[in-house]
Amino acid sequence: MLLYTLSLGLTPYDTAWALQKRAAAARISGELPEDLLILVQHPPVVTLGRSTKPGHLLASAAYLEARGIQVRDVERGGDVTIHEPGQLVAYPIIDLKRHTKDLHWYLRQIEEVIIRALATVGLDTHRVEGLTGVWHTREDGTRVKLASIGVHARDWVTWHGVALNVENDLATFDHTVPCGIDGVTMSTVAQECARAALAAPSCAALEQRIGEQAAELLGLTLAALPAPLAATLR
């Protein structure tokens, strides 16, 4: 069994969102015969998941849109999430019927993929009990969040996924309570690597590492999405 990968570079959120839904429908129907990992960056956008609470968006949609920051209500689980250039977003289109039909299990697998991928560059990260995502604890004990996760599934096929702060400036986060967690400190892989005197990986390098770790964890073989299949999803 394969894990296809598709790298989109910097792509508008709506374009990638529509692609995910087409890919999920194709996976459900069997037109897409293997699981798919979409890797992308987005221009600034705030997405509001099904669990978003009043007050977690700190500015009006009109204010944000006037400043070039889109606001989208989406079907994924979780609270408010930010995307911006320099953040790597992974959208796995996975048929859980071929793996384990358990969304809690699936969330832990996504976390593990990111933890393992960052371990390959020497950065130690971990989970926090009761919270979804990937975190790093600095030498002084400060805990920072590097990756946010929110997923959706239909007929046990997933879309949406994980946003990993790699080298983004975090400016868009100022307008939200990230993931609805009061007092959370967001950081990036680049910032934490600098603190630890590690070479910071690029988004392109982490795309490859995330793909490799996802394939290994799910027992799949990594392969680029064939052009004919890619054309059917466009």
C-alpha positions as CSV (number, residue, x, y, z in Angstrom):
1,M,0.0,0.0,0.0
2,L,1.2,3.5,-0.8
3,L,1.1,7.0,0.7
4,Y,1.0,9.4,-2.2
5,T,2.4,12.9,-1.6
6,L,1.4,16.2,-3.3
7,S,3.4,19.4,-2.6
8,L,1.5,22.6,-3.5
9,G,3.9,25.3,-2.2
10,L,2.2,28.6,-1.2
11,T,-1.5,28.1,-2.1
12,P,-4.7,30.0,-1.2
13,Y,-6.6,28.3,1.6
14,D,-9.8,28.0,-0.4
15,T,-8.0,26.2,-3.2
16,A,-6.4,23.7,-0.9
17,W,-9.7,23.2,1.0
18,A,-11.6,22.4,-2.1
19,L,-8.8,20.0,-3.2
20,Q,-9.0,18.2,0.1
21,K,-12.7,17.7,-0.3
22,R,-12.4,16.4,-3.8
23,A,-9.5,14.1,-2.7
24,A,-11.6,12.8,0.2
25,A,-14.6,12.1,-2.1
26,A,-12.3,10.3,-4.5
27,R,-10.8,8.2,-1.7
28,I,-14.2,7.2,-0.5
29,S,-15.4,6.3,-4.0
30,G,-12.1,4.4,-4.8
31,E,-11.2,6.8,-7.6
32,L,-8.1,7.6,-5.5
33,P,-6.8,4.1,-4.8
34,E,-4.2,5.0,-2.1
35,D,-3.9,7.4,0.9
36,L,-2.6,10.9,0.1
37,L,-0.6,13.5,2.0
38,I,-1.0,17.1,0.8
39,L,1.7,19.5,1.9
40,V,1.2,23.2,1.6
41,Q,1.7,26.7,2.9
42,H,-1.1,29.4,3.0
43,P,-1.3,33.1,2.9
44,P,-2.6,34.5,6.2
45,V,-5.9,33.0,7.2
46,V,-7.8,32.3,10.4
47,T,-9.9,29.1,10.4
48,L,-12.7,28.6,12.9
49,G,-13.3,24.9,13.8
50,R,-16.5,23.4,15.2
51,S,-15.3,24.0,18.8
52,T,-14.4,27.6,18.5
53,K,-15.7,29.6,21.5
54,P,-16.9,33.2,21.5
55,G,-14.0,35.5,22.3
56,H,-11.3,33.3,20.9
57,L,-11.2,35.5,17.8
58,L,-9.9,38.8,19.1
59,A,-10.7,40.9,16.0
60,S,-13.7,41.2,13.7
61,A,-13.7,39.4,10.4
62,A,-14.0,42.7,8.7
63,Y,-11.0,44.1,10.5
64,L,-8.9,41.0,9.5
65,E,-10.1,40.9,5.9
66,A,-9.2,44.6,5.5
67,R,-5.6,43.6,6.5
68,G,-5.4,40.8,4.1
69,I,-6.2,38.0,6.6
70,Q,-9.0,35.7,5.5
71,V,-11.5,34.2,8.0
72,R,-13.1,30.8,7.3
73,D,-15.6,28.7,9.2
74,V,-14.5,25.1,8.5
75,E,-15.9,21.6,9.3
76,R,-12.8,20.3,11.2
77,G,-12.8,19.7,14.9
78,G,-10.9,22.0,17.2
79,D,-10.9,25.7,17.9
80,V,-9.4,28.7,16.1
81,T,-6.3,28.1,14.1
82,I,-3.9,30.3,12.2
83,H,-2.2,29.7,8.9
84,E,0.5,32.0,7.4
85,P,3.5,31.7,5.1
86,G,6.4,29.8,6.6
87,Q,4.1,27.4,8.4
88,L,3.9,23.9,6.9
89,V,0.5,22.4,6.7
90,A,-0.1,18.7,6.2
91,Y,-3.5,17.4,5.1
92,P,-3.6,13.6,5.2
93,I,-6.4,12.0,3.2
94,I,-6.4,8.7,4.9
95,D,-8.9,5.8,4.7
96,L,-9.0,4.7,8.4
97,K,-10.8,1.6,7.4
98,R,-7.4,0.3,6.1
99,H,-5.7,1.3,9.4
100,T,-7.7,1.8,12.7
101,K,-11.3,3.2,12.8
102,D,-10.6,5.5,15.7
103,L,-10.2,9.2,15.4
104,H,-8.5,9.5,18.8
105,W,-5.9,7.0,17.6
106,Y,-5.5,8.9,14.4
107,L,-4.9,12.2,16.3
108,R,-2.1,10.5,18.3
109,Q,-0.6,9.2,15.0
110,I,-0.5,12.8,13.6
111,E,1.2,14.0,16.7
112,E,3.7,11.2,16.5
113,V,4.6,11.9,12.9
114,I,5.5,15.5,13.9
115,I,7.4,14.4,17.0
116,R,9.4,11.9,15.0
117,A,10.1,14.4,12.1
118,L,11.4,17.0,14.5
119,A,13.5,14.4,16.3
120,T,15.4,13.9,13.0
121,V,16.7,17.5,13.2
122,G,17.5,17.1,16.9
123,L,14.6,19.0,18.3
124,D,12.8,17.3,21.2
125,T,9.1,17.7,21.3
126,H,6.2,16.0,23.1
127,R,2.5,15.8,23.8
128,V,0.7,17.5,26.7
129,E,-1.9,15.4,28.4
130,G,-5.5,16.5,27.7
131,L,-4.4,18.8,24.8
132,T,-4.1,18.0,21.1
133,G,-0.9,19.2,19.3
134,V,2.9,19.1,19.6
135,W,4.9,21.0,22.2
136,H,8.5,21.8,23.1
137,T,9.8,22.5,26.6
138,R,12.8,24.9,26.8
139,E,15.7,24.5,29.2
140,D,14.1,27.1,31.5
141,G,10.9,25.1,31.7
142,T,8.8,27.3,29.4
143,R,6.5,25.2,27.3
144,V,5.7,26.4,23.8
145,K,3.4,25.0,21.1
146,L,4.7,24.2,17.7
147,A,2.0,22.3,15.9
148,S,-1.8,22.5,16.0
149,I,-4.1,19.7,14.8
150,G,-7.8,19.6,13.7
151,V,-9.4,16.9,11.6
152,H,-12.6,15.9,9.9
153,A,-13.7,12.5,8.6
154,R,-16.5,11.1,6.5
155,D,-16.9,7.3,5.9
156,W,-13.7,7.0,7.9
157,V,-11.8,9.1,5.3
158,T,-10.0,12.1,6.8
159,W,-9.2,15.6,5.7
160,H,-7.8,18.8,7.3
161,G,-4.7,18.0,9.5
162,V,-1.8,19.6,11.2
163,A,-0.2,23.0,11.0
164,L,3.5,23.1,12.0
165,N,5.1,26.5,12.7
166,V,8.5,26.3,10.9
167,E,9.8,29.8,10.0
168,N,6.6,32.0,10.1
169,D,6.7,35.3,12.0
170,L,3.6,34.4,14.1
171,A,2.1,37.8,13.5
172,T,-1.4,36.5,12.6
173,F,-1.6,34.7,16.0
174,D,-1.9,38.1,17.7
175,H,-5.6,38.2,16.6
176,T,-6.7,35.0,18.3
177,V,-6.5,32.8,21.4
178,P,-4.6,30.1,19.6
179,C,-6.5,26.7,19.7
180,G,-8.6,28.3,22.4
181,I,-5.9,27.8,25.0
182,D,-5.5,30.8,27.3
183,G,-1.9,31.8,28.0
184,V,-0.4,29.5,25.3
185,T,2.9,30.5,23.9
186,M,3.3,29.8,20.2
187,S,6.7,29.3,18.7
188,T,8.4,28.1,15.6
189,V,10.9,25.3,14.8
190,A,13.4,28.0,13.6
191,Q,13.2,29.9,17.0
192,E,13.5,26.7,19.1
193,C,16.4,25.4,17.0
194,A,18.2,28.7,17.4
195,R,17.7,28.5,21.2
196,A,19.1,25.0,21.2
197,A,22.0,25.8,18.8
198,L,20.6,23.4,16.1
199,A,20.5,24.0,12.4
200,A,16.9,25.0,11.5
201,P,15.3,22.9,8.7
202,S,13.5,24.5,5.8
203,C,9.9,23.8,5.1
204,A,11.0,21.8,2.1
205,A,13.2,19.6,4.3
206,L,10.4,19.0,6.8
207,E,8.0,18.1,4.0
208,Q,10.2,15.2,3.1
209,R,10.7,14.2,6.8
210,I,7.0,14.4,7.6
211,G,6.2,12.3,4.5
212,E,8.8,9.7,5.5
213,Q,7.6,9.4,9.1
214,A,3.9,9.3,8.1
215,A,4.6,6.4,5.7
216,E,6.7,4.5,8.2
217,L,4.1,5.0,11.0
218,L,1.2,3.9,8.8
219,G,3.1,1.0,7.2
220,L,2.9,2.5,3.8
221,T,5.4,3.2,1.0
222,L,6.0,6.8,0.1
223,A,5.4,7.8,-3.6
224,A,4.7,11.0,-5.5
225,L,1.0,11.4,-6.7
226,P,1.0,10.2,-10.3
227,A,0.2,13.0,-12.7
228,P,-3.0,11.4,-14.1
229,L,-4.4,11.1,-10.6
230,A,-3.4,14.7,-9.8
231,A,-5.2,15.9,-12.9
232,T,-8.4,14.2,-11.8
233,L,-8.3,16.1,-8.4
234,R,-7.6,19.5,-9.8
